[in-house]
Amino acid sequence: MTNPLYDALFGRHADAETPFLILPDGAIWTHRAFVARAAQFAHALVQNGVDPGDRVAVQVAKSADALALYAGCVQAGAVFLPLNTAYTGTELGYFVENSGARVFVCDPKNADILTPMADAAGAQLLTLSAEATGRLADLAADQSPEFDTVARTEDDLAALLYTSGTTGRSKGAMLGQRNLLSNAQTLTELWRFTSDDVLLHALPIFHTHGLFVATNITLLAGGAMILLPKFDTDTMIAHLPRATAMMGVPTFYTRLLDAPAFTRDLTAHMRVFISGSAPLLASTHDAFEARTGHRILERYGMTETNMNTSNPYEGLRIAGTVGPPLPDVELKVTDPATGDTLPEGEIGQIEVRGPNVFMGYWQMPEKTAEELRADGFFITGDLGLIDTQGYVQIVGRNKDLIISGGYNIYPKEIEQVLDAQPGVVESAVIGVPDADFGERVLAVVVADGRLDVEALNAVCVDRLARFKHPREIVLVDALPRNTMGKVQKNVLREIYTKS
């Protein structure tokens, strides 16, 4: 038997002396060195009681070793559970206990604080720093660079990713080998990645974007990555001449556009810029193309499915859309009340089916049954439509839908009107409780200097039906965002419901 995910991503590079990781200090890890380090981690995990199927929870800084630990888990048949580096001890306690993790890996500087949590959850605590120090690093250093890969099948669980938990408990999305491998194969071909590519990588690796999209694609293609610990405008610009591709969130692109050194000449050699994890404003699309001559490629995915749609590599990339479904993904828009498929152009809930769709929620059979239909379609919770060209447009989340006086109001429609006005940097529209209408529309706006709120209201009156008009426009310096740059409307609702 084989281990499909390990064999495709890692094992085939065991003897390759080609560059894989290019680090900020100029050091280069070859594919061969990376695979050898992964084997050492696999040995260290097994020696600490990790069996196939056991969960390994990891909260460490982004580094070459952190990626090698992911590979070592795959090789040992363990289930990799990456955790946001911003999580507190209390939050971590839920994830480690709920997952039943055999081992919890954290930064050495946090060991004293997190040891009681790990003990309470029944997990063994090991440490690993970005500088390759810590107990796990020391254990790995003494191991053989070769490991007998544990046999797994495409149906075996490979990773457990917890959703952000904006409503209720965070859910552990179970991702199998088939889910991860099929998506990487599809995207590698669709986006034309080859062994000649060098990906500029500044994304976190505790999220599907930076780990299962960026890293898996690069490994499958046999290319290299410039592995930066985080996004920094000057550092990105300094490394761009060596790259051929970049993946990022909208914030990356807006910050690059703010830098005078980010020019057409600097980006002339680049093959593709890809954006996801949060909606990209049409104004950013246009400004980026005007500055560089490149049209950003926007796509749509989520924790439970990896990627579902993508604007084409060759062909029309339309701002405000996330492109057609991937070749091996079925996507439909349905009526939330009946589940019936809606006609082209009508807004409803987005459902997807394909080899990328997860296996269900960890220890939540009832929740799995609610969101994963018997026929394999997953109810994403996103609202959208399919236009006449077959491109998907996302208009918001089901939970963000505003119902005022019996009318359904889609925040995206109002936000597009607001964002197009002079002086508006961006906006977020939410529903807040109202005694008469159930909910009323409130717009939270980030302005560029002084903004005429009365003029903004007048535009809404002119372009939107009366029931869609914001009853209040609040000016703020910035919108709350999560680590992937997505606006946290749940935070806004909590703030303005209390105020």
N, C-alpha and C positions, 0 to 999 in steps of 0.2 A: 504493500500500500504506500501511498504518497501523502504529501501534505501540500495540497494545491496552492494555497496562498503563499507558503514559504518558498516552494519550488519556483513559482512564477516571479516573485518579487526579490527574493534574496538568494536562494540556493544557486541559481544559475550564474550568479556573479562571484562565486567562491574563489575563482582563480583569475578574476579580472583585475588588472593593475590600472584600470582607467579611473579618472577622478570621479568621486561621488559627492563628497562634502567639502566645500571650500569655506573655511572659517574666517571670521573677521581678522584674526591675527596673521592670516596668510597661510596657515597650516592646511594641508589637504589630506583628507582620508580617501584612500582608494576604495573601490567596491570590495576588494579582497579584505582590506583591513577592517572595513565595517562589518562584513559577514563574520570575520574571526572574533571581533568584539562581541557581536550578538551571541555567538556560541559560548563565549565565556560567561555571559549573563545567564544563558540557559542553564549551564552547569550550576551556577551559584543559586539560582532559583530552586532547582531540583534538590540541591543539598540542603535547602531550607524548607523542605517538605512540600514543595509545589508539585502537584500531580496534574495530568491532563484534565482540562475542564475547570481547574481551580482559577479563581479570580485574583488578579494582581492589581491592586489599586495604586496609582502613581500620582503624586503631586510634587513635581520637581520642576526646576527651571529648564527652559529650552536649551538643549545642547546636543552634541553628537552622541554622547552616551545615552541621553534620554531616548533618542531615536533607536539606538542599538538595543536598548532594553525592550522597546516595542517588538523589534525583530526577534529578540531572544524569547519573548513570550510566545510568539507565533511558532518558533521552532520547537519549543518545549510543550506545545499544545495547551498552553495556559490562555486564559481570557484576559485581554488587556483592558484595563479600566483607567483611562486618563482623567484627571480631575483638575479643574480650574485652579490656577495658582493663587487666586484671590479668595478662595473659600476659607472660612474660619474653621476653628476646631469643632465647633458645634455642627456646622454644615457637613464637615468631613465625617463626623461621627455617624450621621445618617447614611451616607453613601457606603462607608466601609462596613457598617453593620448590616444594612439592607442587602448588599451584594454578597455578604458572607465571605469577604475577601480573606484568602489564606495569608497574604502578605500585603503590607502597606509600606510603600516607599516614599520617603519625604526628604527634604533638604536637611542636612545635619544641624543647621542652626535652629530648626524647629523641633528637633527630636524630643527635648525635655518637655515641651508643651504638649506634644501630640502622643507621647507614650501612653499616658493614662487612657486616652481615647482609643488607641489601638488595642490596649489590653482589654478594655471593656467590650470591644467589638470582637474579641477573639482572634485578632490578626497579629502576626509577627511584624514588628517594625524594623525596617532596614533603611539606610540613608544613602543618598547619592546627590552630589552637588554638581553644578555646571563646570566646576574645575576638576571633575573626576576624582573627588575625594569622598569619603564616607565608607561605612561598613560594606555596603554592597559593591562599591568600586574596588575596595581592598580584596574582598572575596573573589570577585571576577578576575582580578589581576593574576591570581594564582592558578587559574583554570586553563584547561586545554583550549586552543583556538578551534578545535573541531568537536562537534557534538552530533550524536546520532539522532537525526530529526525524528520527532514523534509523529507517527502516522495519524492523519486526520482526513476527514472527507469534506466536501463542499457544504454538507449539512451541519457541520459542527460549529459551535459558537466560537467566534474569534475575538469579539470585542463587546464591551458593555459601555454604552454612553448614556449618561443621564441628561434628560431634557432640563431646560432652564427652570422649570417649575414656577412659572409666573402665576399659575392658578393651581392651588393644591400642592400635593406632594410631587417632587420630582420623580419622573418615571425612567426606569432603566431600559433603554432600547437595546434589544438583543440583535447584534449584527453577526451573521454567519460568514463563513469563508466565501460562499457564493456571492453574497451581497457585496462584499468589498472587492472581490476580484473582478466580477462582471462589470461593475461600474468603472473601475480603473481601466479595464480593457476597452470599453466603449469610448471613454473620454480621451484616452491616448490616441485612438484612431481618429475620433471626431475633431480633436484640436491639433492633430498632426505632430504630436511629440515624437522625437527620435533621439538617438544616442548623441546627436550633435547639440541638443538643447542644454542650456544652462538656465535654471530657474532661479530668479531672485526671490528668496523665501524669507519674509518677515512676519509671517502669520504665527499665532500660537499653535502648539501641537497637541493641546488638550481638546481640540475641536475638530470636527470632521473635515473642515475646509483645509486646515494646514496639515493634518495628518493623513486622512484617507483620500483626499483629492490630490493635493500638491505632492506629498511624499510618495504615495503609491504610484501615481502616474510617472513620476521621474524614475522610480525604480523599475517599473515595467518597461519604460522606453530605454533604460540604460544610460540616461543622461546624468547631469550633475546639478547640484543645488548650491547656491551661495547662502549659507545658513546664518542668518542674522538673528540675534536674541530677541529683537523687537523692532518695530518701525521707528526709524529716525530719518527725517527728510534728508539731511546732509549725507548720512551714511548710505541711504538708498541711491542718491545721485552719484556718489563716489563709486558705487559698485555696478551701476547700470551699464557702463561700457563693456563689461565682461559678460553680461547676461543676454539671453535671447528671448526670454519670456518672463512674465511677472503675474502673480496672482495676488489679489488684495481685496480689501473691503472699501466701500466708497470713501471713507475718511483718508485712506492712503492717497487716493487720486486728488481729492480736494487740497490736501496739504502739499502735494507735489506741484499742483498748479499755482500755489501761493509762492513758490520759490522761483525767482528770476533765472536761476541756473538750470531749471528744467526747461530745455529748449527742443526745438525740432531736430537740430543737429545731434543733440545728446541721444535722442531716441530713434534716429534714422535706421539703425541696424536692427532694432527690436522686431521680433516676429509677431508677438501677440501680447496684449494686456487683457487680463481676465478679471472680472469683478463679481462678487457675490456676498452672501450672508446678510445683506441689507439692501434695500432698493437704492438704485443710483438715479439721482435727479437728471432730468433731460438736460438741464442747463450744464451739468458737469460733463455729460456726453459731448455736448456741442463745444464747450470750452476746451476739452481735452483734444478733440479732433482739430479744432482751429489752431491750437498750440503745437501739436505734434504731427498731425496728419494721420494719426491712428484712431480707429473707431474701437472703443472698449467693447469687449465681448462679455455680455452679461448672461448669467445662467441662474437657475433656481434649484435649490435643494433644501434638505432639512436633515436633522439628526437621524430620523427613522428610515430615511431612504437614500442617503447620499444625494447624488444629483438626479434630477428628473427631466429638466429641459435645458436647452442652450441655444442662444443665437448662433447662427452658422459661422464656421471658420471662413468659408467662401460663400459670399452672398450677402444679402441685406441684413444688417444689424440695426434693429429698430429700438430707439430709446423708448422707455416706458413698457417694454415687453421683455420677457425672458426667453423668447424664441419658441420653436416647436418642441414637442417631446423628443427625448433621445430615441434612437432607432429601436432599442429593445424595451422601451417604456410605453405603456398604454396610459393615456390621460383623458379623463372626461370631467365635465362640469355637471353637477347634479343639484336637484332641488333638496335643500337640507331637510325638509319635512317629509318628502316621499321617497327620496333616493332616485327619482326618475332622472334620466339624462336630459339636459336642457339643450335647446337649439343654439346654434352658432350665434355669438354676440350677447347672449344672456348671462347675467352674473349669477353664480351659484358656488357651491363648495367644490373644491378640486379634489378628485380622487385619482390615485395612480396605482398601477399594477406592473410588476416586472421583477426580474431577478435581483434588482437593487433594494426591493422593499424588505424591511426588517422581519425578524422571526416572531416578534411580539414583545410585550413589556414584561420585564423580569418580575416574577412572582405576583403578577396582576392579571390573572386570566379574565376577570370581568372587564377591565379596562381594555384589554386586547380585543375582546369580543365586540366592544363598543366601537372601536376605531378601525379594526381590521376585519373586513367582511369575509364571509365564508368563501366567496369566489376569488379572494386574493386582492381585491381593491382596498387600498388604505385611504381612509378619510383624513386628509392632511390637516384640516382645520383652517386652511387658507381659502379665501374667497377670490374668484377670478372669472375670466371669460376666455374664450378662444375666438380670435378675430377671423376675418375673411381670408387671411393668408395662412391660417393655421398656427399663428403665434399666440402664446399664452400671455395674458396680462393679469398681474396680481393686484387686487384692489384692497386687500387687507386680510386680517384674521377674523375668523368667525366671532371670536370674543370681543373684537373691536367694533363690530357692527353696532350702529346706534339706532334704536327704535324710538322715535319721537312722535307721539300722537298717532301711533299705529303705522307710521311710515318707516320703511327701511332706508337708512342713510349710510352710504359707504364713505368713510373718511377720506379715502384716496381721492375721490372726485373733488372734494372741497380743497384738499391740500394742493392739488394740481393748479387750481385757480389762484390760490394764495401764493404759491411758490413762483408763479410766473410774473408777479408784480414787482416793480422796482423797489428796492430797499429791503425785500424779503430774502433772507438767506435760506431759511427752511421753516417748515411748520409741521405741527402735529395736531390733528383734530381728534377730540375724544368726546364721549358722552358722559354727562354728569347728572345725578338725580334731579328730577323736577317734579314738583307736586302736581302740576296740571298735565304735563305731557309724558310723564314717566322718565324721560331723559331729555336734556337739551344739549345743543351743540356748543362746544367750547373750543376755540382755536388757540393754541400756544405757538407763538411766533418768535423766531430769532431774527432780529432786524440788523441791517448794516447801517449803523448810524441812526439818524432820526427817521421815524416812519409816521406817515399820516394815517392814523387808524380809521378816521372817518372816510378817507379815500378808499381804504381797503374794504371797508363795509360797503361802500357804494359799488365797488366792483362785484362783490358777492350778490348784491341786489340785482345787478344787471345780468349776471351770468348763471345764477342758481335759482332754483325754485325756492319759494319763501320758506318751506319747511326745512330746507338745508342751510339756511343762513346761520352763521355763528351768532349766538346770543351774546357772546362775550369774546373779545380778543385780548389775550394776555401776552405782554412782551417779556421775554426772558433773554438772558445772556447765552444760554446753551440748553439743549435738550438732554435729558438723561439717557445714557446709552449703556449697553452691556459691552463685554470685552470684544465682541465682534462688530461693534459699531451700530447695532440695531437699536432704534429708539425704543425705550421702555415705557410703553403707554400705560402699563399697569401702575408704574410709579407716578405718572402724571395723574391718573384717575384717583390714586390714593391722596395725592397732594390737594387736588382741587375739589375732591368730594368733601374733604375736611374743612377747606377754607370757606 
